[in-house]
Amino acid sequence: MLSTAITVGIVLYSSITAPMADDFTGKWEVTKVIENQRGFEWSLEIKYPKHMTLELRNERLVGRYTDQWEYSGEFELVAVINQGRDLLLVHGGGTKEPTALSPIHHVKLVKGQLHAVVTSHDKLFEWIAERK
């Protein structure tokens, strides 16, 4: 009885998260960067994915990106969280300072666009991407 309940729970969880993770798949291009109002242009210092492709591979969302300086690579972390409503992205290259925190791109799908808030120690900037 317990194993049946666990199996049903896993099937229900999979059917809930997979379609939502699938909503993030595709080719995306960042079309807008919104700087924080503090005056420092963080997007000139912090890498962000200018172009990216997200796809389901072995039931897991993975992706490749090209940043604003034309470096390409795979995302180190692609995590779908909050019942498929949010996506976290982290990519290579890190930071200039070894003790600095890596930037986290917290992404939501809003009206067919990806909206990201980039943070490390503080909110740095935002970007918006559209499907190609």
C-alpha positions in Angstrom: 0.0 0.0 0.0 2.8 2.4 0.9 4.8 1.6 -2.2 1.7 2.3 -4.3 1.2 5.7 -2.7 4.8 6.5 -3.3 4.6 5.5 -6.9 1.4 7.5 -7.4 3.1 10.5 -5.7 6.2 10.2 -8.0 4.0 9.9 -11.1 1.9 13.0 -10.0 5.0 15.0 -9.2 6.6 14.1 -12.6 3.4 15.0 -14.5 3.2 18.4 -12.7 6.9 19.5 -13.0 7.8 18.2 -16.5 5.3 20.3 -18.5 6.3 23.4 -16.5 10.0 22.7 -17.1 9.2 22.3 -20.7 7.8 25.8 -20.8 11.4 27.1 -20.4 12.7 25.1 -23.4 13.8 26.8 -26.6 16.2 29.3 -28.0 16.2 32.7 -26.2 17.8 36.1 -26.8 18.2 38.7 -24.1 16.6 41.9 -25.6 16.7 44.2 -22.6 18.9 44.8 -19.5 17.6 46.9 -16.7 20.2 48.4 -14.4 19.7 49.0 -10.7 19.1 52.6 -9.8 22.3 52.8 -7.8 24.3 54.2 -10.7 26.8 51.3 -11.3 26.4 49.3 -14.5 26.7 45.8 -13.1 25.8 44.3 -16.5 29.2 45.6 -17.7 31.0 43.6 -14.9 28.8 40.5 -14.5 28.4 37.9 -17.2 24.9 37.2 -18.4 23.5 34.9 -21.1 22.9 37.1 -24.2 21.8 34.0 -26.2 20.8 30.6 -24.7 19.2 27.3 -25.5 17.4 25.3 -22.9 16.2 21.8 -23.5 15.0 18.7 -21.7 17.6 15.9 -21.6 16.9 12.8 -19.6 13.9 14.5 -18.0 16.2 17.3 -16.8 16.5 20.9 -18.0 20.0 21.7 -19.3 21.3 24.6 -21.4 24.0 26.3 -23.3 24.6 30.0 -23.5 26.7 32.7 -25.1 27.4 35.7 -22.9 27.7 39.4 -23.8 31.4 38.9 -24.5 30.8 36.0 -26.9 32.1 33.3 -24.5 30.0 30.1 -24.9 29.5 27.2 -22.5 27.0 25.1 -20.6 25.2 26.3 -17.6 26.7 24.9 -14.4 23.3 24.9 -12.8 19.8 24.8 -14.3 17.3 24.2 -11.6 13.5 24.3 -11.9 12.0 25.2 -8.4 8.8 26.3 -6.7 6.6 23.7 -8.5 8.0 24.7 -11.9 7.4 28.4 -11.6 11.0 29.5 -11.2 14.3 28.7 -12.9 17.8 29.3 -11.4 20.7 29.7 -13.8 24.4 29.8 -13.0 27.1 29.8 -15.6 30.9 29.6 -15.8 33.4 32.4 -15.6 32.3 33.3 -12.2 33.7 36.5 -10.8 36.9 38.6 -11.0 37.6 38.2 -7.3 38.0 34.6 -5.9 36.2 35.6 -2.7 33.2 37.1 -4.6 29.9 35.3 -4.7 28.8 33.9 -8.1 25.8 35.7 -9.6 22.5 33.8 -9.6 20.0 34.4 -12.3 16.5 33.9 -10.9 14.2 33.5 -13.9 10.4 33.6 -14.3 8.3 33.0 -17.4 6.1 36.1 -17.8 3.8 36.4 -20.8 6.1 34.3 -23.0 9.3 36.1 -22.0 12.0 35.1 -19.5 12.4 37.8 -16.8 15.5 37.4 -14.7 16.8 39.2 -11.5 20.5 38.8 -11.1 21.8 38.7 -7.6 25.0 37.8 -5.6 25.5 39.8 -2.4 22.7 42.2 -3.6 20.3 42.7 -6.5 22.6 43.7 -9.4 20.4 44.0 -12.5 17.6 42.4 -14.5 17.3 41.0 -18.0 14.5 40.0 -20.3 14.7 37.4 -23.0 12.4 36.5 -25.9 12.1 33.3 -27.9 14.0 33.3 -31.1 
